[in-house]
Each structure stands twice: as structure tokens, then as C-alpha cells.
Amino acid sequence: MDELEKIKKVIDSGLPEASKEILMVLDATTGQNAIEQVKAFKQTVDITGIILTKLDGTAKGGVVIGISNENNMPVKYIEDLQNQKK
């Protein structure tokens, strides 16, 4: 987390006027553990959105709706494994 905070400070000092987004990438199979991950990261940086990966028929991706609502942050992208062409 310290490294993440340092990176944010460097970017903020180098590009103070730039519009920035901090996206958290969550694995859909993580389930309830994702809630704790978001809390920990949010204490360090202000997350502006969520990207959900590895979503398939068995994934526990529903937790992302609760995270999004509770933290007032949008889901920016969902990777749907079932509809990807191989």
C-alpha cells in the first residue's frame, strides 16, 4: 500500500491539473473477500471505479454490486468469459 501511495503522489505532483482515474481490478471469483480488498485500497487511494474480471457462470461477481452501491463508485468494465471468442 505504501508503494501505491507513493505512485499516486508522484503522478499528482507531475500532473497536478490532469484528470485522473483510479480503477480497481477485482477478480469475480474472489467473492466476499473483495469487500475487504476495496476497504483496504480505499484507505490509501480514492478509487473512482471498478473493473470486474473472470466473470463466468460460476463466479461470485454479485458482490461487486454491493461494493459499487456502498462506496458510490461505478463499475467501468466487466470481462465476460462466457461470451469471449476462442
N, C-alpha and C positions, 0 to 999 in steps of 0.2 A: 504494500500500500504506500510505503514511503516513496518508492520509485515512481509510482503513478502520480503522486502529489508533486514530485519534482518535475516530471514531464509537463504537467499542467502549468506549473509556474513558469517554465521556460517558454512554452507556447504563448502564455498570456503576456509575458514581458516582450517577446519578439514580435508578436502580432496583437497589440492591445486593442486595435479598432476592428479586427476581423470578427466576423460572425462565426461562432464555434458551436459544434455539436459534440456531445459525449454520448456515444451509444454503447450500451452493454449487451454483449452477445451471450445469450443463455441457451444451453443445450436442453431441448424439450424433455429429454429423458431424466433430467435432474429432479423434477418433481418439487416437493416441498422445500428441499434444500435451497432452491433458487431464491426463496424469500429471504433467507439469511444472507445469501450472497449479495443481493441487492442492498440490504441494510448496511452491510459492511462497506460496500463500494460507495454508497450514498454519503457515508460519513466522511469520506475522503474527497470525492469529487461530485459535482452536481450532474447526475445522469439526466440526459434530455430525451432518451428514447431507448427502446428495447428491440433487439433483433433476436428472433427465435429460430434455432437451427434443429435439424434432425427430427422434424415433426413427421410422424407416420401414424398408422392406425393404433399402435400400442403405446405411443408416447404419452406422457403425463403433461402435455402442454397447457392444459386448462389453468394451471397455476398462474400463467402469465397474465390472465385477465384480472385476477385479484391483485397482482403486483402493479399492473398498469393503473387500475382504479384507485388503489390505496395510495400510490405515490404520484398520482396525477401526471403520468408520463405515457406517451403514445407508443404503440407497437409499430415500428417503422417497416419491418420486413419479416416475413415468415418463409422459411425454407421448407417446402412440402416435398418430402422424399417420395411419396406415392405417385406424384404426377411428373416426376423428372423422367426425361427420356434417357435410355441407356444405350 
